[in-house]
Amino acid sequence: MTMPDFCAAYGCSNHRSLETRTRGITFHVFPKTGERRRQWEVALRRDGFVSSGRTLLCSEHFRSDFKHSKSGSNKKHNHF
């Protein structure tokens, strides 16, 4: 059995499910390495937070100009 995928944002209770998908909420894995990953971690404003390879952030924490394509590729440019 696998663990459910929850959003890492403090206070967010969204998790990957049929309900969130129906509401149009998408989930995005943190960048694998580097400065972009660190920017995402800092943007969450959670003291001492370090993301893992499976850490997710839901689309509710991106600005409205976030671009998501049906092919699954996302343009995530610090749009918190």
MMTF fields as JSON, N, C-alpha, C and O atoms, coordinates in Angstrom:
{
  "mmtfVersion": "1.0.0",
  "mmtfProducer": "UNKNOWN",
  "numBonds": 319,
  "numAtoms": 320,
  "numGroups": 80,
  "numChains": 1,
  "numModels": 1,
  "chainsPerModel": [1],
  "groupsPerChain": [80],
  "chainIdList": ["A"],
  "bondAtomList": [4, 2, 8, 6, 12, 10, 16, 14, 20, 18, 24, 22, 28, 26, 32, 30, 36, 34, 40, 38, 44, 42, 48, 46, 52, 50, 56, 54, 60, 58, 64, 62, 68, 66, 72, 70, 76, 74, 80, 78, 84, 82, 88, 86, 92, 90, 96, 94, 100, 98, 104, 102, 108, 106, 112, 110, 116, 114, 120, 118, 124, 122, 128, 126, 132, 130, 136, 134, 140, 138, 144, 142, 148, 146, 152, 150, 156, 154, 160, 158, 164, 162, 168, 166, 172, 170, 176, 174, 180, 178, 184, 182, 188, 186, 192, 190, 196, 194, 200, 198, 204, 202, 208, 206, 212, 210, 216, 214, 220, 218, 224, 222, 228, 226, 232, 230, 236, 234, 240, 238, 244, 242, 248, 246, 252, 250, 256, 254, 260, 258, 264, 262, 268, 266, 272, 270, 276, 274, 280, 278, 284, 282, 288, 286, 292, 290, 296, 294, 300, 298, 304, 302, 308, 306, 312, 310, 316, 314],
  "bondOrderList": [1, 1, 1, 1, 1, 1, 1, 1, 1, 1, 1, 1, 1, 1, 1, 1, 1, 1, 1, 1, 1, 1, 1, 1, 1, 1, 1, 1, 1, 1, 1, 1, 1, 1, 1, 1, 1, 1, 1, 1, 1, 1, 1, 1, 1, 1, 1, 1, 1, 1, 1, 1, 1, 1, 1, 1, 1, 1, 1, 1, 1, 1, 1, 1, 1, 1, 1, 1, 1, 1, 1, 1, 1, 1, 1, 1, 1, 1, 1],
  "groupList": [{"groupName": "MET", "atomNameList": ["N", "CA", "C", "O"], "elementList": ["N", "C", "C", "O"], "formalChargeList": [0, 0, 0, 0], "bondAtomList": [1, 0, 2, 1, 3, 2], "bondOrderList": [1, 1, 2], "singleLetterCode": "M", "chemCompType": "L-PEPTIDE LINKING"}, {"groupName": "THR", "atomNameList": ["N", "CA", "C", "O"], "elementList": ["N", "C", "C", "O"], "formalChargeList": [0, 0, 0, 0], "bondAtomList": [1, 0, 2, 1, 3, 2], "bondOrderList": [1, 1, 2], "singleLetterCode": "T", "chemCompType": "L-PEPTIDE LINKING"}, {"groupName": "PRO", "atomNameList": ["N", "CA", "C", "O"], "elementList": ["N", "C", "C", "O"], "formalChargeList": [0, 0, 0, 0], "bondAtomList": [1, 0, 2, 1, 3, 2], "bondOrderList": [1, 1, 2], "singleLetterCode": "P", "chemCompType": "L-PEPTIDE LINKING"}, {"groupName": "ASP", "atomNameList": ["N", "CA", "C", "O"], "elementList": ["N", "C", "C", "O"], "formalChargeList": [0, 0, 0, 0], "bondAtomList": [1, 0, 2, 1, 3, 2], "bondOrderList": [1, 1, 2], "singleLetterCode": "D", "chemCompType": "L-PEPTIDE LINKING"}, {"groupName": "PHE", "atomNameList": ["N", "CA", "C", "O"], "elementList": ["N", "C", "C", "O"], "formalChargeList": [0, 0, 0, 0], "bondAtomList": [1, 0, 2, 1, 3, 2], "bondOrderList": [1, 1, 2], "singleLetterCode": "F", "chemCompType": "L-PEPTIDE LINKING"}, {"groupName": "CYS", "atomNameList": ["N", "CA", "C", "O"], "elementList": ["N", "C", "C", "O"], "formalChargeList": [0, 0, 0, 0], "bondAtomList": [1, 0, 2, 1, 3, 2], "bondOrderList": [1, 1, 2], "singleLetterCode": "C", "chemCompType": "L-PEPTIDE LINKING"}, {"groupName": "ALA", "atomNameList": ["N", "CA", "C", "O"], "elementList": ["N", "C", "C", "O"], "formalChargeList": [0, 0, 0, 0], "bondAtomList": [1, 0, 2, 1, 3, 2], "bondOrderList": [1, 1, 2], "singleLetterCode": "A", "chemCompType": "L-PEPTIDE LINKING"}, {"groupName": "TYR", "atomNameList": ["N", "CA", "C", "O"], "elementList": ["N", "C", "C", "O"], "formalChargeList": [0, 0, 0, 0], "bondAtomList": [1, 0, 2, 1, 3, 2], "bondOrderList": [1, 1, 2], "singleLetterCode": "Y", "chemCompType": "L-PEPTIDE LINKING"}, {"groupName": "GLY", "atomNameList": ["N", "CA", "C", "O"], "elementList": ["N", "C", "C", "O"], "formalChargeList": [0, 0, 0, 0], "bondAtomList": [1, 0, 2, 1, 3, 2], "bondOrderList": [1, 1, 2], "singleLetterCode": "G", "chemCompType": "PEPTIDE LINKING"}, {"groupName": "SER", "atomNameList": ["N", "CA", "C", "O"], "elementList": ["N", "C", "C", "O"], "formalChargeList": [0, 0, 0, 0], "bondAtomList": [1, 0, 2, 1, 3, 2], "bondOrderList": [1, 1, 2], "singleLetterCode": "S", "chemCompType": "L-PEPTIDE LINKING"}, {"groupName": "ASN", "atomNameList": ["N", "CA", "C", "O"], "elementList": ["N", "C", "C", "O"], "formalChargeList": [0, 0, 0, 0], "bondAtomList": [1, 0, 2, 1, 3, 2], "bondOrderList": [1, 1, 2], "singleLetterCode": "N", "chemCompType": "L-PEPTIDE LINKING"}, {"groupName": "HIS", "atomNameList": ["N", "CA", "C", "O"], "elementList": ["N", "C", "C", "O"], "formalChargeList": [0, 0, 0, 0], "bondAtomList": [1, 0, 2, 1, 3, 2], "bondOrderList": [1, 1, 2], "singleLetterCode": "H", "chemCompType": "L-PEPTIDE LINKING"}, {"groupName": "ARG", "atomNameList": ["N", "CA", "C", "O"], "elementList": ["N", "C", "C", "O"], "formalChargeList": [0, 0, 0, 0], "bondAtomList": [1, 0, 2, 1, 3, 2], "bondOrderList": [1, 1, 2], "singleLetterCode": "R", "chemCompType": "L-PEPTIDE LINKING"}, {"groupName": "LEU", "atomNameList": ["N", "CA", "C", "O"], "elementList": ["N", "C", "C", "O"], "formalChargeList": [0, 0, 0, 0], "bondAtomList": [1, 0, 2, 1, 3, 2], "bondOrderList": [1, 1, 2], "singleLetterCode": "L", "chemCompType": "L-PEPTIDE LINKING"}, {"groupName": "GLU", "atomNameList": ["N", "CA", "C", "O"], "elementList": ["N", "C", "C", "O"], "formalChargeList": [0, 0, 0, 0], "bondAtomList": [1, 0, 2, 1, 3, 2], "bondOrderList": [1, 1, 2], "singleLetterCode": "E", "chemCompType": "L-PEPTIDE LINKING"}, {"groupName": "ILE", "atomNameList": ["N", "CA", "C", "O"], "elementList": ["N", "C", "C", "O"], "formalChargeList": [0, 0, 0, 0], "bondAtomList": [1, 0, 2, 1, 3, 2], "bondOrderList": [1, 1, 2], "singleLetterCode": "I", "chemCompType": "L-PEPTIDE LINKING"}, {"groupName": "VAL", "atomNameList": ["N", "CA", "C", "O"], "elementList": ["N", "C", "C", "O"], "formalChargeList": [0, 0, 0, 0], "bondAtomList": [1, 0, 2, 1, 3, 2], "bondOrderList": [1, 1, 2], "singleLetterCode": "V", "chemCompType": "L-PEPTIDE LINKING"}, {"groupName": "LYS", "atomNameList": ["N", "CA", "C", "O"], "elementList": ["N", "C", "C", "O"], "formalChargeList": [0, 0, 0, 0], "bondAtomList": [1, 0, 2, 1, 3, 2], "bondOrderList": [1, 1, 2], "singleLetterCode": "K", "chemCompType": "L-PEPTIDE LINKING"}, {"groupName": "GLN", "atomNameList": ["N", "CA", "C", "O"], "elementList": ["N", "C", "C", "O"], "formalChargeList": [0, 0, 0, 0], "bondAtomList": [1, 0, 2, 1, 3, 2], "bondOrderList": [1, 1, 2], "singleLetterCode": "Q", "chemCompType": "L-PEPTIDE LINKING"}, {"groupName": "TRP", "atomNameList": ["N", "CA", "C", "O"], "elementList": ["N", "C", "C", "O"], "formalChargeList": [0, 0, 0, 0], "bondAtomList": [1, 0, 2, 1, 3, 2], "bondOrderList": [1, 1, 2], "singleLetterCode": "W", "chemCompType": "L-PEPTIDE LINKING"}],
  "groupTypeList": [0, 1, 0, 2, 3, 4, 5, 6, 6, 7, 8, 5, 9, 10, 11, 12, 9, 13, 14, 1, 12, 1, 12, 8, 15, 1, 4, 11, 16, 4, 2, 17, 1, 8, 14, 12, 12, 12, 18, 19, 14, 16, 6, 13, 12, 12, 3, 8, 4, 16, 9, 9, 8, 12, 1, 13, 13, 5, 9, 14, 11, 4, 12, 9, 3, 4, 17, 11, 9, 17, 9, 8, 9, 10, 17, 17, 11, 10, 11, 4],
  "groupIdList": [1, 2, 3, 4, 5, 6, 7, 8, 9, 10, 11, 12, 13, 14, 15, 16, 17, 18, 19, 20, 21, 22, 23, 24, 25, 26, 27, 28, 29, 30, 31, 32, 33, 34, 35, 36, 37, 38, 39, 40, 41, 42, 43, 44, 45, 46, 47, 48, 49, 50, 51, 52, 53, 54, 55, 56, 57, 58, 59, 60, 61, 62, 63, 64, 65, 66, 67, 68, 69, 70, 71, 72, 73, 74, 75, 76, 77, 78, 79, 80],
  "secStructList": [7, 7, 7, 7, 7, 5, 5, 7, 1, 6, 6, 7, 7, 7, 5, 1, 1, 2, 2, 2, 2, 2, 6, 6, 7, 7, 3, 3, 3, 7, 7, 1, 1, 2, 2, 2, 2, 2, 2, 2, 2, 2, 2, 6, 6, 7, 6, 6, 7, 7, 7, 7, 6, 6, 7, 3, 3, 3, 4, 4, 4, 1, 7, 6, 6, 7, 3, 3, 7, 6, 6, 1, 7, 3, 3, 7, 1, 1, 7, 7],
  "xCoordList": [0.842, 0.0, 0.886, 1.869, 0.537, 1.33, 0.715, -0.488, 1.578, 1.126, 0.447, 0.858, -0.586, -1.216, -0.264, 0.592, -0.425, 0.408, -0.268, -1.33, 0.354, -0.172, 0.672, 1.862, 0.053, 0.749, 1.618, 1.197, 2.829, 3.778, 3.553, 4.178, 2.69, 2.471, 1.818, 0.878, 2.327, 1.806, 0.31, -0.132, -0.451, -1.886, -2.724, -3.951, -2.09, -2.844, -3.2, -2.336, -4.458, -4.901, -5.17, -5.717, -4.793, -5.015, -4.135, -2.952, -4.723, -3.971, -4.47, -5.599, -3.623, -3.94, -5.091, -4.969, -6.214, -7.404, -8.316, -8.075, -9.349, -10.34, -11.01, -11.298, -11.257, -11.894, -11.049, -11.559, -9.758, -8.916, -8.74, -8.705, -8.63, -8.52, -9.762, -9.659, -10.941, -12.203, -12.25, -12.816, -11.657, -11.611, -10.539, -10.406, -9.776, -8.74, -7.422, -6.554, -7.248, -6.001, -4.999, -5.297, -3.813, -2.747, -1.622, -1.522, -0.777, 0.324, 1.641, 1.755, 2.648, 3.918, 5.066, 5.14, 5.965, 7.142, 8.128, 8.302, 8.763, 9.788, 10.89, 11.158, 11.523, 12.675, 13.683, 13.832, 14.362, 15.254, 16.431, 16.749, 17.074, 18.273, 18.403, 17.616, 19.396, 19.812, 19.031, 18.232, 19.304, 18.758, 17.236, 16.597, 16.647, 15.179, 14.54, 13.549, 15.093, 14.56, 14.641, 13.682, 15.774, 15.957, 14.966, 14.436, 14.707, 13.738, 12.345, 11.623, 11.974, 10.665, 10.612, 9.618, 11.69, 11.725, 11.583, 10.816, 12.307, 12.255, 10.874, 10.358, 10.28, 8.97, 7.878, 6.878, 8.047, 7.05, 7.074, 6.108, 8.174, 8.318, 8.052, 7.336, 8.641, 8.566, 9.973, 10.862, 10.181, 11.505, 12.099, 11.474, 13.31, 14.043, 13.522, 13.957, 12.612, 12.023, 13.031, 13.675, 13.156, 13.979, 13.121, 12.601, 12.973, 12.134, 12.853, 14.079, 12.063, 12.61, 12.314, 11.748, 12.69, 12.432, 10.962, 10.59, 10.113, 8.681, 7.836, 6.608, 8.462, 7.721, 6.907, 7.415, 5.634, 4.717, 4.189, 4.125, 3.817, 3.141, 1.934, 2.056, 0.771, -0.425, -0.547, 0.049, -1.323, -1.465, -2.103, -2.037, -2.712, -3.317, -2.276, -2.624, -1.005, 0.056, 0.889, 1.963, 0.407, 1.054, 0.185, -1.035, 0.81, 0.045, -0.808, -0.572, -1.787, -2.721, -2.083, -2.684, -0.883, -0.243, 0.627, 1.391, 0.507, 1.187, 0.659, -0.552, 1.552, 1.16, 1.256, 2.282, 0.199, 0.182, -0.303, -1.361, 0.457, 0.047, -0.501, -0.156, -1.333, -1.919, -0.873, -1.102, 0.268, 1.323, 2.029, 2.842, 1.717, 2.341, 3.53, 4.056, 3.974, 5.084, 4.543, 3.512, 5.25, 4.815, 5.886, 7.078, 5.478, 6.409, 6.283, 5.389, 7.179, 7.135, 8.269, 9.417, 7.978, 9.01, 8.766, 8.454, 8.911, 8.746, 7.407, 7.358, 6.364, 5.044, 4.256, 3.071, 4.914, 4.242, 3.561, 2.923],
  "yCoordList": [-1.184, 0.0, 1.245, 1.314, 2.217, 3.434, 4.521, 4.54, 5.413, 6.548, 7.558, 7.713, 8.249, 9.282, 10.459, 10.737, 11.133, 12.291, 13.563, 13.938, 14.229, 15.462, 16.65, 16.507, 17.815, 19.059, 19.423, 19.268, 19.907, 20.243, 21.621, 21.945, 22.432, 23.783, 23.724, 22.962, 24.537, 24.567, 24.876, 25.842, 24.058, 24.275, 23.793, 23.871, 23.302, 22.824, 21.357, 20.54, 21.031, 19.642, 18.934, 17.831, 19.555, 18.913, 17.683, 17.7, 16.632, 15.431, 14.924, 15.2, 14.189, 13.71, 12.719, 11.654, 13.089, 12.245, 12.602, 13.578, 11.816, 12.108, 13.452, 14.208, 13.748, 15.018, 16.22, 17.162, 16.191, 17.336, 17.425, 18.523, 16.297, 16.313, 16.93, 17.711, 16.579, 17.129, 18.64, 19.364, 19.11, 20.55, 21.271, 22.49, 20.53, 21.132, 21.348, 22.047, 20.757, 20.909, 19.886, 18.695, 20.367, 19.501, 19.501, 20.412, 18.472, 18.339, 18.294, 17.68, 18.97, 19.164, 18.808, 19.29, 17.955, 17.534, 18.695, 19.399, 18.886, 19.917, 19.646, 18.491, 20.698, 20.502, 19.569, 19.592, 18.761, 17.732, 18.292, 17.783, 19.312, 19.846, 21.342, 21.929, 21.922, 23.264, 24.416, 24.27, 25.573, 26.825, 26.867, 27.377, 26.347, 26.362, 25.577, 26.023, 24.43, 23.636, 24.429, 24.466, 25.054, 25.852, 27.008, 27.33, 27.634, 28.726, 28.236, 28.925, 27.064, 26.499, 26.255, 26.577, 25.681, 25.39, 26.683, 26.732, 27.707, 28.997, 29.637, 30.225, 29.517, 30.131, 29.552, 30.223, 28.338, 27.735, 28.358, 28.236, 29.026, 29.684, 28.733, 29.067, 27.55, 26.567, 26.401, 25.911, 26.81, 26.745, 25.349, 24.362, 25.282, 24.032, 23.034, 21.882, 23.441, 22.511, 22.148, 23.018, 20.851, 20.343, 19.345, 18.396, 19.557, 18.672, 17.361, 17.275, 16.351, 15.051, 14.852, 15.732, 13.716, 13.408, 13.242, 13.233, 13.109, 12.929, 14.094, 14.011, 15.161, 16.297, 16.969, 17.241, 17.232, 17.823, 19.168, 19.447, 19.983, 21.241, 21.29, 21.023, 21.628, 21.652, 22.989, 23.991, 22.974, 24.138, 25.336, 26.444, 25.156, 26.285, 27.265, 28.367, 26.875, 27.723, 28.378, 28.914, 28.339, 29.01, 30.182, 30.153, 31.195, 32.333, 31.885, 30.82, 32.683, 32.31, 32.272, 31.727, 32.836, 32.775, 31.532, 31.427, 30.593, 29.312, 28.589, 28.513, 28.064, 27.373, 25.867, 25.36, 25.164, 23.708, 23.168, 23.562, 22.284, 21.722, 20.324, 19.655, 19.886, 18.552, 17.464, 16.325, 17.785, 16.793, 16.477, 15.555, 17.245, 16.992, 17.871, 17.871, 18.635, 19.527, 20.822, 21.343, 21.311, 22.499, 23.568, 23.263, 24.79, 25.908, 26.524, 27.336, 26.14, 26.613, 27.582, 27.165, 28.842, 29.853, 30.708, 31.895, 30.093, 30.81, 31.526, 32.707, 30.863, 31.479, 31.223, 30.896, 31.373, 31.198, 32.491, 32.586],
  "zCoordList": [0.0, 0.0, 0.0, 0.738, -0.821, -0.894, -0.021, 0.24, 0.415, 1.219, 0.3, -0.85, 0.788, -0.036, -0.244, 0.596, -1.357, -1.674, -1.194, -1.692, -0.22, 0.36, -0.075, -0.36, -0.123, -0.399, 0.81, 1.957, 0.539, 1.61, 2.223, 3.234, 1.649, 2.17, 3.553, 3.772, 4.48, 5.841, 5.838, 5.216, 6.529, 6.67, 5.495, 5.543, 4.453, 3.287, 3.495, 3.816, 3.315, 3.5, 2.177, 2.167, 1.063, -0.238, -0.386, -0.044, -0.896, -1.231, -2.577, -2.983, -3.251, -4.582, -4.494, -3.889, -5.11, -5.062, -6.231, -6.942, -6.419, -7.447, -7.171, -8.099, -5.892, -5.522, -5.93, -6.537, -5.598, -5.957, -7.47, -8.025, -8.131, -9.59, -10.22, -11.165, -9.696, -10.192, -9.992, -10.811, -8.903, -8.615, -9.426, -9.328, -10.225, -11.066, -10.367, -10.89, -9.187, -8.438, -8.952, -9.048, -9.279, -9.748, -8.718, -7.897, -8.769, -7.819, -8.57, -9.631, -7.987, -8.671, -7.746, -6.616, -8.235, -7.48, -7.448, -8.443, -6.316, -6.194, -7.22, -7.554, -7.716, -8.6, -7.921, -6.7, -8.708, -8.149, -7.366, -6.291, -7.872, -7.221, -7.503, -8.247, -6.899, -7.263, -6.673, -5.747, -7.261, -6.763, -6.831, -5.91, -7.893, -8.021, -6.871, -6.292, -6.543, -5.429, -4.126, -3.355, -3.887, -2.664, -2.632, -1.569, -3.768, -3.831, -3.434, -2.713, -3.897, -3.529, -2.023, -1.371, -1.469, -0.026, 0.784, 1.745, 0.403, 1.103, 0.964, 1.914, -0.226, -0.48, 0.419, 0.676, 0.893, 1.787, 3.175, 3.928, 3.517, 4.829, 5.995, 6.939, 5.907, 6.995, 7.548, 6.851, 8.801, 9.413, 9.305, 9.692, 8.778, 8.702, 7.682, 7.675, 6.83, 5.862, 4.778, 4.193, 4.522, 3.424, 2.668, 3.254, 1.369, 0.563, 0.271, 0.328, -0.041, -0.431, -1.914, -2.563, -2.436, -3.832, -4.165, -5.338, -3.14, -3.364, -2.847, -2.857, -2.404, -1.857, -2.959, -4.047, -2.658, -3.626, -3.153, -1.956, -4.111, -3.846, -4.77, -5.966, -4.226, -5.073, -5.799, -5.404, -6.851, -7.729, -7.043, -7.576, -5.892, -5.188, -4.654, -4.23, -4.671, -4.13, -5.223, -4.949, -6.447, -7.565, -7.988, -7.826, -8.523, -9.038, -10.215, -10.786, -10.575, -11.631, -13.017, -13.943, -13.192, -14.506, -14.675, -15.634, -13.738, -13.844, -15.072, -15.279, -15.878, -17.106, -16.903, -16.449, -17.236, -17.142, -18.475, -18.964, -19.05, -20.336, -20.135, -19.162, -21.025, -20.937, -21.106, -20.697, -21.698, -21.882, -20.574, -20.505, -19.536, -18.237, -17.96, -16.847, -18.969, -18.694, -18.095, -18.519, -17.126, -16.411, -16.488, -16.455, -16.588, -16.539, -15.155, -14.912, -14.244, -12.872, -12.655, -12.504, -12.636, -12.498, -11.263, -11.361, -10.12, -8.851, -8.791, -8.448, -9.103, -9.143, -7.868, -7.916, -6.735, -5.456, -5.102, -4.054]
}
